Amino acid sequence: MQIDWNSTVAAIWRQRKETLRPVKHIDLIGLDDLIGVDRQKKQIVSNTERFLEGLPANNALLWGARGTGKSSLVKAVLNEYAQRGLRLVEVDKDDLIFLPEIVDEIRDLTHRFILFCDDLSFESGERTYKHLKSVLEGSIEQPPGNVLIYATSNRRHLLPESMKDNLDTSIENGEIHYVDAVEEKISLSDRFGLWISFQPARFETYLEIVDSLFPDYSGDREALHEAARLFSLSRASKSGRTARQFFNFYSQPSSAP
Protein backbone atom coordinates (compact mmCIF):
# COMPACT_ATOMS: atom_id res chain seq x y z
CA MET A 1 0.00 0.00 0.00
CA GLN A 2 1.34 3.40 -0.98
CA ILE A 3 1.33 5.76 1.99
CA ASP A 4 0.95 9.52 1.77
CA TRP A 5 3.48 10.54 4.39
CA ASN A 6 2.37 14.16 4.17
CA SER A 7 -0.88 13.23 5.88
CA THR A 8 0.25 10.08 7.72
CA VAL A 9 2.60 10.37 10.70
CA ALA A 10 2.85 6.71 11.71
CA ALA A 11 2.48 3.25 10.23
CA ILE A 12 2.70 -0.34 11.40
CA TRP A 13 4.26 -3.19 9.45
CA ARG A 14 1.79 -6.02 8.77
CA GLN A 15 3.63 -9.25 8.10
CA ARG A 16 0.84 -11.24 6.44
CA LYS A 17 0.26 -8.62 3.78
CA GLU A 18 3.92 -7.52 3.82
CA THR A 19 2.92 -3.89 3.79
CA LEU A 20 2.80 -0.79 5.95
CA ARG A 21 -0.60 0.12 7.36
CA PRO A 22 -1.22 3.78 8.20
CA VAL A 23 -2.17 4.48 11.82
CA LYS A 24 -5.35 6.54 11.92
CA HIS A 25 -5.73 6.96 15.68
CA ILE A 26 -2.47 8.10 17.25
CA ASP A 27 -1.89 7.95 21.00
CA LEU A 28 -1.80 11.70 21.71
CA ILE A 29 0.40 11.57 24.80
CA GLY A 30 2.67 14.61 25.11
CA LEU A 31 6.06 15.19 26.66
CA ASP A 32 4.51 17.25 29.46
CA ASP A 33 2.30 14.28 30.38
CA LEU A 34 5.33 12.23 31.38
CA ILE A 35 6.34 12.67 35.02
CA GLY A 36 9.53 11.58 36.74
CA VAL A 37 11.57 11.05 33.57
CA ASP A 38 13.01 14.52 32.99
CA ARG A 39 16.54 13.22 32.39
CA GLN A 40 15.31 10.68 29.86
CA LYS A 41 13.17 13.29 28.08
CA LYS A 42 16.12 15.64 27.77
CA GLN A 43 18.30 12.93 26.24
CA ILE A 44 15.81 11.69 23.66
CA VAL A 45 14.65 15.20 22.73
CA SER A 46 18.22 16.37 22.15
CA ASN A 47 18.99 13.35 19.98
CA THR A 48 15.76 13.71 17.98
CA GLU A 49 16.28 17.40 17.35
CA ARG A 50 19.77 16.73 16.04
CA PHE A 51 18.30 14.09 13.75
CA LEU A 52 15.68 16.50 12.40
CA GLU A 53 18.33 19.14 11.79
CA GLY A 54 20.40 16.73 9.72
CA LEU A 55 23.14 16.53 12.35
CA PRO A 56 24.74 13.28 13.54
CA ALA A 57 22.34 11.41 15.84
CA ASN A 58 22.30 8.00 17.47
CA ASN A 59 20.04 5.00 17.40
CA ALA A 60 18.56 4.81 20.90
CA LEU A 61 17.91 1.94 23.29
CA LEU A 62 15.49 2.82 26.09
CA TRP A 63 15.91 0.10 28.68
CA GLY A 64 14.93 -0.57 32.25
CA ALA A 65 12.06 -1.36 34.58
CA ARG A 66 8.67 -2.21 33.16
CA GLY A 67 5.95 0.42 32.99
CA THR A 68 8.31 3.36 33.50
CA GLY A 69 7.42 5.30 30.34
CA LYS A 70 9.85 3.99 27.74
CA SER A 71 7.27 3.45 25.00
CA SER A 72 5.27 6.50 26.02
CA LEU A 73 8.35 8.66 25.61
CA VAL A 74 8.83 7.52 22.01
CA LYS A 75 5.16 8.23 21.24
CA ALA A 76 5.41 11.65 22.86
CA VAL A 77 8.48 12.50 20.76
CA LEU A 78 6.53 11.66 17.61
CA ASN A 79 3.66 13.92 18.66
CA GLU A 80 6.09 16.71 19.53
CA TYR A 81 7.91 16.69 16.20
CA ALA A 82 5.43 15.38 13.64
CA GLN A 83 4.87 18.93 12.40
CA ARG A 84 8.59 19.16 11.68
CA GLY A 85 8.51 16.11 9.43
CA LEU A 86 9.16 13.29 11.90
CA ARG A 87 7.44 10.02 11.06
CA LEU A 88 7.35 6.66 12.84
CA VAL A 89 7.17 3.06 11.62
CA GLU A 90 6.49 0.40 14.26
CA VAL A 91 8.01 -3.01 13.61
CA ASP A 92 7.33 -6.05 15.78
CA LYS A 93 10.27 -8.17 16.88
CA ASP A 94 9.02 -11.11 14.84
CA ASP A 95 9.01 -8.92 11.72
CA LEU A 96 12.65 -7.86 11.90
CA ILE A 97 13.42 -10.11 8.95
CA PHE A 98 11.58 -7.51 6.86
CA LEU A 99 13.57 -4.60 8.27
CA PRO A 100 15.88 -4.22 5.24
CA GLU A 101 12.85 -4.05 2.92
CA ILE A 102 11.12 -1.51 5.15
CA VAL A 103 14.23 0.66 5.17
CA ASP A 104 14.50 0.42 1.38
CA GLU A 105 10.92 1.68 1.11
CA ILE A 106 11.59 4.89 3.07
CA ARG A 107 15.29 5.64 2.62
CA ASP A 108 14.79 8.01 -0.34
CA LEU A 109 11.88 9.97 1.11
CA THR A 110 12.21 13.54 2.37
CA HIS A 111 10.66 12.81 5.77
CA ARG A 112 12.74 11.56 8.68
CA PHE A 113 11.72 8.25 10.19
CA ILE A 114 11.97 6.56 13.54
CA LEU A 115 11.80 2.78 13.27
CA PHE A 116 10.21 1.82 16.57
CA CYS A 117 10.77 -1.64 18.05
CA ASP A 118 8.82 -1.94 21.29
CA ASP A 119 9.58 -4.42 24.09
CA LEU A 120 12.56 -5.79 22.23
CA SER A 121 14.40 -8.82 23.60
CA PHE A 122 15.61 -12.14 22.28
CA GLU A 123 15.78 -15.60 23.76
CA SER A 124 18.62 -18.06 23.35
CA GLY A 125 18.56 -19.55 19.87
CA GLU A 126 16.69 -16.68 18.22
CA ARG A 127 18.49 -15.20 15.23
CA THR A 128 16.15 -12.47 13.95
CA TYR A 129 18.27 -9.91 15.77
CA LYS A 130 20.90 -10.33 13.06
CA HIS A 131 18.65 -8.38 10.68
CA LEU A 132 18.54 -5.59 13.24
CA LYS A 133 22.33 -5.60 13.58
CA SER A 134 22.66 -5.33 9.82
CA VAL A 135 20.43 -2.27 9.59
CA LEU A 136 22.08 -0.64 12.59
CA GLU A 137 25.68 -0.91 11.42
CA GLY A 138 26.46 -4.27 9.95
CA SER A 139 26.03 -3.96 6.19
CA ILE A 140 28.25 -2.94 3.30
CA GLU A 141 25.71 -0.17 2.67
CA GLN A 142 25.69 2.86 4.95
CA PRO A 143 22.52 3.33 7.01
CA PRO A 144 20.22 5.96 5.43
CA GLY A 145 20.50 9.43 6.90
CA ASN A 146 16.75 9.79 7.30
CA VAL A 147 16.23 6.70 9.48
CA LEU A 148 16.94 6.04 13.16
CA ILE A 149 15.96 3.09 15.32
CA TYR A 150 14.44 3.66 18.74
CA ALA A 151 13.93 0.43 20.70
CA THR A 152 12.60 -0.27 24.18
CA SER A 153 13.55 -3.25 26.29
CA ASN A 154 13.66 -4.52 29.85
CA ARG A 155 17.14 -5.86 29.10
CA ARG A 156 20.21 -3.69 28.68
CA HIS A 157 21.85 -6.13 26.27
CA LEU A 158 18.58 -7.38 24.67
CA LEU A 159 19.81 -10.99 24.87
CA PRO A 160 19.60 -13.27 27.94
CA GLU A 161 22.65 -13.20 30.20
CA SER A 162 23.84 -16.10 32.32
CA MET A 163 26.16 -16.29 35.31
CA LYS A 164 28.38 -18.73 33.44
CA ASP A 165 29.05 -16.17 30.70
CA ASN A 166 30.36 -13.73 33.28
CA LEU A 167 32.38 -16.35 35.12
CA ASP A 168 34.14 -17.35 31.90
CA THR A 169 35.20 -13.75 31.27
CA SER A 170 38.85 -13.15 32.19
CA ILE A 171 41.24 -10.29 32.83
CA GLU A 172 44.63 -10.43 31.15
CA ASN A 173 47.22 -7.70 31.56
CA GLY A 174 44.55 -5.42 32.98
CA GLU A 175 42.22 -5.86 29.99
CA ILE A 176 38.83 -7.56 30.07
CA HIS A 177 38.48 -10.45 27.64
CA TYR A 178 34.89 -11.47 27.12
CA VAL A 179 33.89 -14.95 26.05
CA ASP A 180 32.19 -15.29 22.68
CA ALA A 181 28.73 -15.52 24.25
CA VAL A 182 29.16 -12.18 26.00
CA GLU A 183 30.69 -10.57 22.92
CA GLU A 184 27.62 -11.57 20.90
CA LYS A 185 25.28 -9.99 23.45
CA ILE A 186 27.27 -6.78 23.73
CA SER A 187 27.75 -6.44 19.97
CA LEU A 188 24.02 -5.93 19.47
CA SER A 189 23.39 -3.34 22.17
CA ASP A 190 26.65 -1.56 21.31
CA ARG A 191 25.16 -0.62 17.95
CA PHE A 192 22.83 1.72 19.80
CA GLY A 193 24.86 4.87 20.34
CA LEU A 194 22.44 6.20 22.95
CA TRP A 195 21.44 4.15 26.00
CA ILE A 196 18.72 5.69 28.15
CA SER A 197 18.04 3.91 31.43
CA PHE A 198 14.75 3.89 33.35
CA GLN A 199 14.56 3.03 37.04
CA PRO A 200 11.50 2.03 39.08
CA ALA A 201 9.56 5.08 40.21
CA ARG A 202 9.69 6.27 43.80
CA PHE A 203 6.39 6.16 45.65
CA GLU A 204 6.28 9.97 45.70
CA THR A 205 6.60 10.02 41.91
CA TYR A 206 3.87 7.41 41.61
CA LEU A 207 1.51 9.61 43.64
CA GLU A 208 2.49 12.63 41.54
CA ILE A 209 1.45 10.71 38.43
CA VAL A 210 -1.80 9.70 40.10
CA ASP A 211 -2.52 13.34 40.97
CA SER A 212 -1.87 14.37 37.37
CA LEU A 213 -4.50 11.87 36.25
CA PHE A 214 -7.05 13.23 38.77
CA PRO A 215 -6.59 17.01 38.37
CA ASP A 216 -10.25 17.82 39.15
CA TYR A 217 -10.80 15.25 41.88
CA SER A 218 -12.99 16.84 44.57
CA GLY A 219 -12.95 14.04 47.11
CA ASP A 220 -10.55 13.28 49.93
CA ARG A 221 -7.10 13.42 48.34
CA GLU A 222 -5.52 11.41 51.17
CA ALA A 223 -8.10 8.66 50.67
CA LEU A 224 -7.30 8.69 46.96
CA HIS A 225 -3.60 8.30 47.74
CA GLU A 226 -4.29 5.43 50.11
CA ALA A 227 -6.38 3.69 47.47
CA ALA A 228 -3.56 4.23 44.98
CA ARG A 229 -1.07 2.79 47.47
CA LEU A 230 -3.13 -0.34 48.01
CA PHE A 231 -3.62 -0.72 44.26
CA SER A 232 0.14 -0.50 43.69
CA LEU A 233 0.73 -3.15 46.36
CA SER A 234 -1.73 -5.48 44.66
CA ARG A 235 0.18 -5.03 41.42
CA ALA A 236 3.63 -5.15 43.05
CA SER A 237 4.43 -2.06 41.03
CA LYS A 238 4.34 1.72 41.46
CA SER A 239 5.03 2.67 37.86
CA GLY A 240 3.34 5.14 35.56
CA ARG A 241 1.54 2.22 33.94
CA THR A 242 0.17 1.18 37.32
CA ALA A 243 -0.99 4.74 37.95
CA ARG A 244 -2.87 4.71 34.64
CA GLN A 245 -4.47 1.36 35.50
CA PHE A 246 -5.49 2.77 38.87
CA PHE A 247 -7.06 5.74 37.10
CA ASN A 248 -8.96 3.48 34.69
CA PHE A 249 -10.44 1.55 37.59
CA TYR A 250 -11.09 4.27 40.18
CA SER A 251 -12.34 6.88 37.77
CA GLN A 252 -15.50 4.79 37.51
CA PRO A 253 -18.16 6.32 39.79
CA SER A 254 -18.83 3.08 41.66
CA SER A 255 -15.12 2.59 42.38
CA ALA A 256 -14.09 6.07 43.46
CA PRO A 257 -12.90 6.22 47.06
C-alpha positions in Angstrom: 0.0 0.0 0.0 1.3 3.4 -1.0 1.3 5.8 2.0 0.9 9.5 1.8 3.5 10.5 4.4 2.4 14.2 4.2 -0.9 13.2 5.9 0.2 10.1 7.7 2.6 10.4 10.7 2.9 6.7 11.7 2.5 3.2 10.2 2.7 -0.3 11.4 4.3 -3.2 9.4 1.8 -6.0 8.8 3.6 -9.2 8.1 0.8 -11.2 6.4 0.3 -8.6 3.8 3.9 -7.5 3.8 2.9 -3.9 3.8 2.8 -0.8 6.0 -0.6 0.1 7.4 -1.2 3.8 8.2 -2.2 4.5 11.8 -5.4 6.5 11.9 -5.7 7.0 15.7 -2.5 8.1 17.3 -1.9 8.0 21.0 -1.8 11.7 21.7 0.4 11.6 24.8 2.7 14.6 25.1 6.1 15.2 26.7 4.5 17.3 29.5 2.3 14.3 30.4 5.3 12.2 31.4 6.3 12.7 35.0 9.5 11.6 36.7 11.6 11.0 33.6 13.0 14.5 33.0 16.5 13.2 32.4 15.3 10.7 29.9 13.2 13.3 28.1 16.1 15.6 27.8 18.3 12.9 26.2 15.8 11.7 23.7 14.7 15.2 22.7 18.2 16.4 22.2 19.0 13.3 20.0 15.8 13.7 18.0 16.3 17.4 17.4 19.8 16.7 16.0 18.3 14.1 13.8 15.7 16.5 12.4 18.3 19.1 11.8 20.4 16.7 9.7 23.1 16.5 12.4 24.7 13.3 13.5 22.3 11.4 15.8 22.3 8.0 17.5 20.0 5.0 17.4 18.6 4.8 20.9 17.9 1.9 23.3 15.5 2.8 26.1 15.9 0.1 28.7 14.9 -0.6 32.3 12.1 -1.4 34.6 8.7 -2.2 33.2 5.9 0.4 33.0 8.3 3.4 33.5 7.4 5.3 30.3 9.9 4.0 27.7 7.3 3.4 25.0 5.3 6.5 26.0 8.3 8.7 25.6 8.8 7.5 22.0 5.2 8.2 21.2 5.4 11.7 22.9 8.5 12.5 20.8 6.5 11.7 17.6 3.7 13.9 18.7 6.1 16.7 19.5 7.9 16.7 16.2 5.4 15.4 13.6 4.9 18.9 12.4 8.6 19.2 11.7 8.5 16.1 9.4 9.2 13.3 11.9 7.4 10.0 11.1 7.4 6.7 12.8 7.2 3.1 11.6 6.5 0.4 14.3 8.0 -3.0 13.6 7.3 -6.1 15.8 10.3 -8.2 16.9 9.0 -11.1 14.8 9.0 -8.9 11.7 12.6 -7.9 11.9 13.4 -10.1 9.0 11.6 -7.5 6.9 13.6 -4.6 8.3 15.9 -4.2 5.2 12.8 -4.1 2.9 11.1 -1.5 5.1 14.2 0.7 5.2 14.5 0.4 1.4 10.9 1.7 1.1 11.6 4.9 3.1 15.3 5.6 2.6 14.8 8.0 -0.3 11.9 10.0 1.1 12.2 13.5 2.4 10.7 12.8 5.8 12.7 11.6 8.7 11.7 8.3 10.2 12.0 6.6 13.5 11.8 2.8 13.3 10.2 1.8 16.6 10.8 -1.6 18.1 8.8 -1.9 21.3 9.6 -4.4 24.1 12.6 -5.8 22.2 14.4 -8.8 23.6 15.6 -12.1 22.3 15.8 -15.6 23.8 18.6 -18.1 23.3 18.6 -19.5 19.9 16.7 -16.7 18.2 18.5 -15.2 15.2 16.1 -12.5 14.0 18.3 -9.9 15.8 20.9 -10.3 13.1 18.6 -8.4 10.7 18.5 -5.6 13.2 22.3 -5.6 13.6 22.7 -5.3 9.8 20.4 -2.3 9.6 22.1 -0.6 12.6 25.7 -0.9 11.4 26.5 -4.3 9.9 26.0 -4.0 6.2 28.3 -2.9 3.3 25.7 -0.2 2.7 25.7 2.9 5.0 22.5 3.3 7.0 20.2 6.0 5.4 20.5 9.4 6.9 16.7 9.8 7.3 16.2 6.7 9.5 16.9 6.0 13.2 16.0 3.1 15.3 14.4 3.7 18.7 13.9 0.4 20.7 12.6 -0.3 24.2 13.6 -3.3 26.3 13.7 -4.5 29.8 17.1 -5.9 29.1 20.2 -3.7 28.7 21.8 -6.1 26.3 18.6 -7.4 24.7 19.8 -11.0 24.9 19.6 -13.3 27.9 22.7 -13.2 30.2 23.8 -16.1 32.3 26.2 -16.3 35.3 28.4 -18.7 33.4 29.1 -16.2 30.7 30.4 -13.7 33.3 32.4 -16.4 35.1 34.1 -17.3 31.9 35.2 -13.8 31.3 38.9 -13.2 32.2 41.2 -10.3 32.8 44.6 -10.4 31.2 47.2 -7.7 31.6 44.6 -5.4 33.0 42.2 -5.9 30.0 38.8 -7.6 30.1 38.5 -10.5 27.6 34.9 -11.5 27.1 33.9 -14.9 26.1 32.2 -15.3 22.7 28.7 -15.5 24.3 29.2 -12.2 26.0 30.7 -10.6 22.9 27.6 -11.6 20.9 25.3 -10.0 23.4 27.3 -6.8 23.7 27.8 -6.4 20.0 24.0 -5.9 19.5 23.4 -3.3 22.2 26.7 -1.6 21.3 25.2 -0.6 18.0 22.8 1.7 19.8 24.9 4.9 20.3 22.4 6.2 23.0 21.4 4.2 26.0 18.7 5.7 28.1 18.0 3.9 31.4 14.7 3.9 33.3 14.6 3.0 37.0 11.5 2.0 39.1 9.6 5.1 40.2 9.7 6.3 43.8 6.4 6.2 45.7 6.3 10.0 45.7 6.6 10.0 41.9 3.9 7.4 41.6 1.5 9.6 43.6 2.5 12.6 41.5 1.4 10.7 38.4 -1.8 9.7 40.1 -2.5 13.3 41.0 -1.9 14.4 37.4 -4.5 11.9 36.2 -7.1 13.2 38.8 -6.6 17.0 38.4 -10.2 17.8 39.1 -10.8 15.2 41.9 -13.0 16.8 44.6 -13.0 14.0 47.1 -10.5 13.3 49.9 -7.1 13.4 48.3 -5.5 11.4 51.2 -8.1 8.7 50.7 -7.3 8.7 47.0 -3.6 8.3 47.7 -4.3 5.4 50.1 -6.4 3.7 47.5 -3.6 4.2 45.0 -1.1 2.8 47.5 -3.1 -0.3 48.0 -3.6 -0.7 44.3 0.1 -0.5 43.7 0.7 -3.2 46.4 -1.7 -5.5 44.7 0.2 -5.0 41.4 3.6 -5.1 43.1 4.4 -2.1 41.0 4.3 1.7 41.5 5.0 2.7 37.9 3.3 5.1 35.6 1.5 2.2 33.9 0.2 1.2 37.3 -1.0 4.7 37.9 -2.9 4.7 34.6 -4.5 1.4 35.5 -5.5 2.8 38.9 -7.1 5.7 37.1 -9.0 3.5 34.7 -10.4 1.6 37.6 -11.1 4.3 40.2 -12.3 6.9 37.8 -15.5 4.8 37.5 -18.2 6.3 39.8 -18.8 3.1 41.7 -15.1 2.6 42.4 -14.1 6.1 43.5 -12.9 6.2 47.1 
